[in-house]
């Protein structure tokens, strides 16, 4: 299974509003809230460019904060945004706590363009990961008041 996360700049493209998570200085830990949107790609053929330019894709909303999709050969795209609600810069970590995923790609989008990406997954040896941990962890830094 392949997971692809897209952090949308402020509001999702095409007028849709993505579920978000507020972070701030002193923020500790929180799961994403229920309602995160996801898109199943049964053949794994979608690219980031396809997802960004298409308004007619069948995005679904998760009923829980931990989507249960079962084992599948499909790729899944998730979209949500992070908001730094305080005036101070925040350095935070995003953890995907499901270590059996083969490929996990994270994209930060601004003005309909990927400005940053991180590629993780169980195919990458733990010793070669930025954070040598069984789960997938990547840093996300937000300036005061910034949303991604």
N, C-alpha and C positions, 0 to 999 in steps of 0.2 A: 504494500500500500504506500502511496505517496501523498504527503500532505503539503499543500502550498498555502502559505498565509500571506495575506495582503493587508498591510496597514494603510488605510486610506487617509489622505490629507483632509482633515477637518470633517467633511461630509463625503459619503461615497459618491462615486460618479453616477450620472444619470438620475440625480435627484433622490436616490434612496438614502436612508439614514442608517448607518451601521451602528450596531451596539458598541459601546465604548467602555473604557475603564479609566477612571480618574486616578492619577498618581500625583504625588506632591512630596516635598522634602520631608523625610521621616517615614515615608511610605514603607511598609514592611512586605506584605504578601496578600494577594487576593486572586481568586479564580475569576476567569471571565464570567460575566453573568449569562443566564439563560437568554436565548434569542440571538446568539451569534449566527451569522448567515454562512451557509456552506453550499457548494456546488459540486455535484458528482460529475466526474469526467470518466465514463466507463472504459474508454480506450486509451486514456492518458495522452491524448493528442492536443489538448489546449495549451496555448502559450500565454504568457503574461499579456502580450499584445492583444491576443484574442479576447481575453477577459476584460481588459481595460476598454476596448472599443465597442463591445457588444452590449446592448441594452435589453436584449430579449432572452437572456439566459435564465434558466429556472432555478434561481437561488432559493434555498429553503432556510427556515429559521429553526434552530435547535430548540427543543423543548426543555433541555436541561443545561447546566453549566459545563457538563462533560458529555459532549455528543458521543453516543454509542452507535457506531457504524458497522461493527462486526468486522470479520476478516473479509477482505475483498482485494481484487486486482485493480480496482478503480483508483484513480487519483481523486483527491478531494481538495477543493479550494475553500479557504475560510477567509472571511473579511470582517474586520473590526477596527476600531481606532483607539488610540491612547491619547489622553489629554493631561497635560501638566497644568493643574488648576492653580498652582502657586506662582509667585513671582521669581522664585529661585530655580536654577537649573537642577535637574534630577537625573542621576545616573541609576538606571534600573536594569534588571535582568528579566528576560522572558524565558520561562522554563516550559518545555513540552515534556510532561511527565509520563511518557509512554515509550519506553526504550526499545520496543520491537519494530518501530517504523524504519523502513529501509532508507527513505529519502524525505527530508523535510527542508523546504525552501521558504524563506521569509523575505518578503519584499516590502520596502517602505516607499510609498508613492507620494509624490508632490507634483501638482500641475499635470496629472495624468502620465507621469514619467517615474520610472524606478530610480530613486536616488541612492539607494543602499540595499544590499541583499546579504543574506547569510544562508549557507547551505550546510545541512547537518544530516545525520541519519545513522542507523546501525551499521551501514556499510563502511563508515568512517571509524577506524580504530580509536578507542577512548584516548590513547596516548597522543593522538594527532588533533584532538579537539581543543578549542580555545579554553574550555573549562573541562578538565578531565573528570567527567561525572557520567554515571550510567544514563541519566536523562539528558535531554538536549537543551542547552542553555546558551543564550546569546545576549549581549548587552544592547540596550537601547537608551540613548541619551536624549533628553528633551530639554530645550531651553524653557525658561519661565514663560508660561502662557501658551506654549507650543502644542499643537495637536498633530498627530500622524495617524 
